[in-house]
Amino acid sequence: MTRAKTNDPAMRDCGVIFDYYDTDKNKFHSYGPAYDSILTHEFRRSARNVMEVGIADGRGLLSWREIFPGAMCVGLDKEPCNCERGPRLEFHVGDQGDRGACLRAVADRQFDFICEDASHVLANNLLTLFYLWPFIRPGGYYVIEEMQDVTQYRDNVEQLFYGARLLDTVGPVGGGNEPLVILHKSGGKRK
Ligand SMILES: C[S@@+](CC[C@H](N)C(=O)[O-])C[C@H]1O[C@@H](n2cnc3c(N)ncnc32)[C@H](O)[C@@H]1O
């Protein structure tokens, strides 16, 4: 991890932010350290567009808004979200398996980071990844939380998305059998 040079004391660790907004991302799934290991402060500061698929009451989206202080935070969920409205928050209603819904949320933008935390059904994971991956900018990340059966299918994902790096954090960091799958698009400047 190369965070020392660019560490910003004003930026809180992801786990602290997740707990502050009372998401399950850190307290149940222990994802904070995994996110901190890939999202350098420089990357967080430079991000312009991020998306979460599966937003429920918006706790994750509010967390991303703090984690990425300059980014538009776009949410997509099949249900309307009751989350507070505010600066840098955008909400879309639609199914993650519906290409049209995914593309409406994208609105021709390139994304630095997309987190998929919706149905946790493999077919939907793959459909959404298939629809949204082209809109991850080179050097950006696409993350699937609580992906089921990743061990069985990780070779398929790596081969399908050639050049992507797939990490999973099964074990103490990833929360046992609920791995965090991180795809890093090759190219771009690593920040
Ligand atoms: C685990 S909750 C999301 C929690 C949120 N990411 C957080 O960190 O606070 C899952 C959400 O995914 C949504 N969802 C489930 N299936 C979906 C689908 N097929 N398309 C879009 N959203 C879906 C549900 O409506 C629910 O709001």
The ligand as a MOL file (V3000), in Angstrom:
LIG
                    3D

  0  0  0     0  0            999 V3000
M  V30 BEGIN CTAB
M  V30 COUNTS 27 29 0 0 0
M  V30 BEGIN ATOM
M  V30 1 C -28.1760 -5.0450 1.2520 0
M  V30 2 S -29.2980 -3.8010 0.7260 0 CHG=1
M  V30 3 C -28.2010 -2.5040 0.2840 0
M  V30 4 C -27.5140 -1.8560 1.4560 0
M  V30 5 C -26.7090 -0.6260 1.0980 0
M  V30 6 N -25.8000 -0.8870 0.0070 0
M  V30 7 C -25.9220 -0.1360 2.3010 0
M  V30 8 O -24.6910 -0.3430 2.3450 0
M  V30 9 O -26.5160 0.4630 3.1910 0 CHG=-1
M  V30 10 C -29.7900 -4.4480 -0.8260 0
M  V30 11 C -30.6050 -3.5170 -1.6960 0
M  V30 12 O -30.6100 -4.0650 -3.0010 0
M  V30 13 C -31.8520 -3.8340 -3.5870 0
M  V30 14 N -32.0570 -4.8350 -4.6380 0
M  V30 15 C -32.3190 -6.1640 -4.4920 0
M  V30 16 N -32.4720 -6.7540 -5.6830 0
M  V30 17 C -32.2930 -5.7810 -6.6210 0
M  V30 18 C -32.3270 -5.7590 -8.0350 0
M  V30 19 N -32.5880 -6.8770 -8.7390 0
M  V30 20 N -32.1010 -4.5880 -8.6660 0
M  V30 21 C -31.8450 -3.4560 -7.9630 0
M  V30 22 N -31.8110 -3.4090 -6.6080 0
M  V30 23 C -32.0230 -4.5540 -5.9410 0
M  V30 24 C -32.8600 -3.9370 -2.4520 0
M  V30 25 O -34.0490 -3.2170 -2.7730 0
M  V30 26 C -32.0700 -3.3440 -1.2870 0
M  V30 27 O -32.3780 -1.9890 -1.1270 0
M  V30 END ATOM
M  V30 BEGIN BOND
M  V30 1 1 1 2
M  V30 2 1 2 3
M  V30 3 1 2 10
M  V30 4 1 3 4
M  V30 5 1 4 5
M  V30 6 1 5 6
M  V30 7 1 5 7
M  V30 8 2 7 8
M  V30 9 1 7 9
M  V30 10 1 10 11
M  V30 11 1 11 12
M  V30 12 1 11 26
M  V30 13 1 12 13
M  V30 14 1 13 14
M  V30 15 1 13 24
M  V30 16 1 14 15
M  V30 17 1 14 23
M  V30 18 2 15 16
M  V30 19 1 16 17
M  V30 20 1 17 18
M  V30 21 2 17 23
M  V30 22 1 18 19
M  V30 23 2 18 20
M  V30 24 1 20 21
M  V30 25 2 21 22
M  V30 26 1 22 23
M  V30 27 1 24 25
M  V30 28 1 24 26
M  V30 29 1 26 27
M  V30 END BOND
M  V30 END CTAB
M  END
